Amino acid sequence: MALTYPIAAVSKLTGIGLDTLRAWERRYNAVTPMRAGRGRLYTEQDIQRLRLLRQAVDSGHPISKASLMSNSQLSHLADQPAQREESLADNILHAIERFDYAEADQELGRLASLTTPKELLYNVLLPLVNHVGEAYHAKTMTAAQEHMTSSLVRNLMGGMIRQHRMQRPQRRLMFTTPAAELHEIGILAAALLASVAGLGIVYLGPDLPASEIVTAVRRSMPSALVLGMRSDESAGELRSIAREMPERVELWLGGVVPRMKPRREGNGVVIGIESLPHFEEQVRRLGGVL
């Protein structure tokens, strides 16, 4: 029988702090531990991969990119110190470091006027959020700076979604997260892409109980409900939503949930969204133009 290890032991064996380890799993799917009555259980293979990821991060490579690589790629990456590149978000980062909200907001607005929404999302907003999140977990930025960054990005994306709103869209998507799922940058990014593509947006925000989500779906009857989840601890909420969903409304699941896709009554469609490019594919299938 293969050996397994609890999270506290894995933290000691890899040198990765408990909070960082949980963040790597939640944000980047670095590894997928088994679940048991006594919590997460990790295999020898999980520990090997976590050690490689730590080596890569210690060499200066962002976990957001390292987590997408194979173990073989990580083995080579750890021996290659990262090269610092100028980023479109550098001026914004400097402003955030000084807690200068006005300057960061002004620079974001300037970049928004110079690029397409899709380019801004992929080249500025998501890299900015990832960088600040990693800096927070590395304790080089504070929780206040992370919250300020989320506020800046959330406000800008909300304004852009309203700017691209269709008056009488043929298809609509509804966006939310289940109860206790507080992070909304992922569903906001998806809503922005869908809005730019010409689909209608029903944005409910994060942290809604399953019953409220189902009621909203039944009254609005969108083409699909886009549900963002960063923790598989919301599996019970997900099953409740899937069970009560109208059959002709598709259920699109983003975040950690593609690996825990629930069953639906009848022939209802459930799609695990693996990435924003994958989300774009589904938007095009519904007639969106991206």
C-alpha positions in Angstrom: 0.0 0.0 0.0 1.4 3.4 -1.0 2.4 5.7 1.8 0.4 8.9 2.3 1.2 12.0 4.4 -0.9 14.6 6.2 -0.5 18.3 5.3 1.6 19.1 8.4 4.2 16.4 7.5 4.2 17.6 3.9 5.0 21.1 5.0 8.0 19.9 7.0 9.2 17.6 4.2 9.0 20.2 1.5 9.8 23.4 3.5 6.6 25.0 2.2 4.5 26.8 4.8 1.0 25.5 5.5 -0.7 28.7 4.3 1.5 28.8 1.1 0.8 25.1 0.5 -3.0 25.6 0.7 -2.7 28.7 -1.5 -0.8 26.8 -4.2 -3.5 24.2 -4.2 -6.4 26.6 -4.2 -5.1 29.1 -6.6 -2.9 27.1 -9.0 -3.9 23.4 -8.5 -0.2 22.6 -7.8 -1.2 19.2 -6.5 -4.4 17.4 -5.9 -4.3 15.6 -2.5 -6.7 12.9 -1.6 -9.5 13.6 0.9 -10.0 11.4 3.9 -11.7 11.7 7.3 -8.6 13.2 8.8 -8.1 15.8 6.1 -5.8 16.0 3.0 -3.5 13.1 2.3 -0.5 13.5 0.0 1.4 10.8 -2.0 5.2 10.5 -2.6 4.6 11.9 -6.1 2.8 15.0 -4.6 5.8 15.6 -2.4 8.2 15.3 -5.2 6.3 17.8 -7.3 6.0 20.2 -4.5 9.7 20.1 -3.9 10.3 20.9 -7.6 7.8 23.8 -7.4 9.5 25.2 -4.4 12.9 25.0 -6.1 11.5 26.8 -9.1 9.9 29.6 -7.0 13.1 29.9 -5.0 14.9 30.5 -8.3 12.6 33.5 -9.0 10.0 31.8 -11.2 6.3 32.7 -10.4 4.2 29.8 -9.1 1.4 30.8 -11.6 3.7 29.7 -14.4 5.6 26.9 -12.7 2.4 25.1 -11.7 1.6 24.7 -15.4 4.8 22.8 -16.1 5.6 19.1 -16.0 8.0 17.7 -13.4 10.6 17.3 -16.2 10.3 21.0 -17.2 10.5 22.0 -13.5 13.7 20.0 -13.0 15.4 22.1 -15.8 13.7 25.3 -14.7 15.1 25.2 -11.2 18.6 25.5 -12.6 17.7 28.6 -14.6 17.3 31.8 -12.6 14.4 33.9 -13.8 15.2 36.9 -15.9 13.4 40.1 -14.8 11.3 41.5 -17.6 9.6 44.9 -17.8 5.9 44.6 -17.4 3.0 46.7 -18.4 1.9 46.5 -14.8 5.2 47.8 -13.3 4.0 51.3 -12.8 0.8 50.0 -11.1 2.8 47.7 -8.9 5.0 50.6 -7.8 1.9 52.7 -6.9 0.4 49.7 -5.0 3.7 49.4 -3.0 3.2 53.0 -1.9 -0.5 52.6 -1.2 -1.1 55.2 -3.9 -4.6 54.1 -5.0 -5.2 57.2 -7.2 -2.1 56.7 -9.2 -2.6 53.0 -9.7 -6.2 53.7 -10.8 -5.1 56.4 -13.2 -2.5 54.1 -14.8 -5.0 51.2 -15.1 -7.3 53.6 -16.9 -4.6 54.8 -19.2 -3.7 51.2 -20.2 -7.4 50.4 -20.7 -7.6 53.3 -23.2 -4.6 52.0 -25.1 -5.4 48.2 -25.4 -8.4 46.0 -26.2 -10.2 44.6 -23.2 -8.9 41.1 -23.9 -5.3 42.3 -24.1 -5.7 44.3 -20.9 -7.1 41.2 -19.1 -4.4 38.8 -20.2 -1.4 41.1 -20.2 -2.1 43.4 -17.3 -5.0 42.6 -14.9 -4.4 38.8 -14.4 -0.6 39.1 -14.2 -1.0 42.0 -11.7 -3.4 40.0 -9.5 -1.2 36.9 -9.6 2.0 38.9 -8.8 0.5 40.6 -5.8 -1.1 37.3 -4.6 2.3 35.6 -4.8 4.0 38.6 -3.1 1.5 38.4 -0.2 2.1 34.7 0.4 5.9 35.4 0.2 5.3 38.1 2.8 6.8 40.8 0.6 3.4 42.5 0.3 0.7 43.0 2.9 -2.9 41.8 3.0 -4.0 45.5 2.6 -2.0 45.8 -0.6 -3.6 42.6 -1.9 -7.1 43.9 -1.0 -6.4 47.2 -2.7 -5.3 45.4 -5.9 -8.4 43.4 -5.9 -10.5 46.5 -5.5 -8.7 48.3 -8.3 -9.1 45.4 -10.7 -12.7 44.6 -9.6 -13.8 48.2 -10.2 -12.2 48.5 -13.6 -13.6 45.2 -14.9 -17.0 46.1 -13.6 -16.9 49.3 -15.5 -15.7 47.6 -18.7 -18.5 45.0 -18.5 -21.1 47.8 -18.2 -19.5 49.6 -21.1 -19.8 46.6 -23.4 -23.3 45.6 -22.3 -25.6 44.5 -25.1 -29.2 46.0 -25.1 -31.0 42.9 -26.4 -28.6 39.9 -26.3 -29.7 36.6 -27.8 -27.8 34.7 -25.1 -27.1 35.4 -21.5 -24.7 34.0 -19.0 -25.1 34.2 -15.2 -22.0 34.5 -13.0 -21.6 33.8 -9.2 -19.8 31.7 -6.6 -21.3 29.5 -3.9 -21.6 30.5 -0.2 -18.2 31.1 1.5 -16.5 31.4 -1.9 -15.4 35.1 -1.6 -13.0 35.4 -4.5 -14.6 36.9 -7.6 -11.7 37.9 -9.9 -12.1 34.7 -11.9 -15.8 35.1 -12.6 -15.4 38.8 -13.3 -12.7 38.0 -15.9 -15.0 35.5 -17.5 -17.9 38.0 -17.5 -15.7 40.6 -19.2 -14.8 38.2 -22.0 -18.4 37.2 -22.5 -19.6 40.8 -22.5 -17.0 41.8 -25.1 -18.1 38.8 -27.2 -21.6 40.1 -27.3 -23.4 37.9 -24.8 -25.6 39.2 -22.1 -24.3 39.3 -18.5 -26.2 38.6 -15.3 -23.6 39.2 -12.6 -24.6 38.2 -9.1 -21.3 38.6 -7.4 -19.7 36.0 -5.0 -20.8 34.2 -1.9 -24.4 33.2 -2.6 -26.3 30.2 -0.9 -27.3 27.4 -3.3 -31.0 28.2 -2.9 -30.5 31.8 -3.9 -28.5 30.8 -7.0 -31.1 28.3 -8.1 -33.9 30.8 -7.6 -32.1 33.4 -9.7 -31.4 30.9 -12.5 -35.1 29.8 -12.6 -36.3 33.4 -12.8 -33.7 34.5 -15.4 -33.2 31.3 -17.4 -29.8 32.1 -18.8 -28.1 29.9 -21.4 -25.6 28.9 -18.8 -24.7 29.4 -15.1 -21.0 30.1 -14.7 -20.0 29.0 -11.2 -16.6 29.8 -9.8 -15.1 27.7 -7.0 -11.7 27.7 -5.5 -12.2 25.1 -2.8 -13.6 21.6 -3.1 -15.1 22.1 0.3 -18.1 23.7 -1.5 -18.9 20.3 -3.0 -22.2 20.0 -1.1 -23.4 23.4 -2.3 -22.4 22.4 -5.9 -24.4 19.2 -5.7 -27.5 21.1 -4.5 -27.2 23.6 -7.3 -26.7 20.9 -10.0 -29.7 18.9 -8.6 -32.1 21.8 -8.8 -30.9 23.5 -12.0 -33.4 23.7 -14.9 -32.4 21.1 -17.5 -32.0 23.4 -20.4 -29.6 25.7 -18.5 -26.0 24.6 -18.9 -23.7 24.5 -15.8 -20.2 25.7 -16.4 -17.8 25.1 -13.5 -14.5 27.1 -13.2 -11.6 26.8 -10.7 -10.9 23.5 -8.9 -14.2 21.9 -9.8 -13.4 20.3 -13.2 -12.1 17.4 -11.3 -15.3 17.0 -9.2 -18.0 17.5 -11.8 -21.4 16.7 -10.4 -24.2 14.7 -12.0 -27.4 16.4 -13.1 -30.9 15.1 -13.3 -32.0 14.3 -16.9 -29.7 15.4 -19.7 -28.5 18.7 -18.3 -25.1 19.8 -19.5 -22.2 20.2 -17.1 -18.9 21.6 -18.4 -15.6 21.9 -16.4 -13.9 25.1 -17.5 -10.2 24.5 -17.3 -8.9 28.0 -18.2 -10.1 31.3 -19.6 -9.1 30.2 -23.2 -11.4 27.1 -22.6 -14.1 29.5 -21.4 -13.7 31.5 -24.6 -14.3 28.3 -26.6 -17.6 27.8 -24.9 -18.6 31.4 -25.5 -17.9 31.0 -29.2 -20.0 27.8 -29.2 -22.9 29.9 -28.0 -22.4 32.5 -30.8 -20.1 34.9 -29.1 -17.4 36.7 -31.1 -13.9 36.8 -29.6 
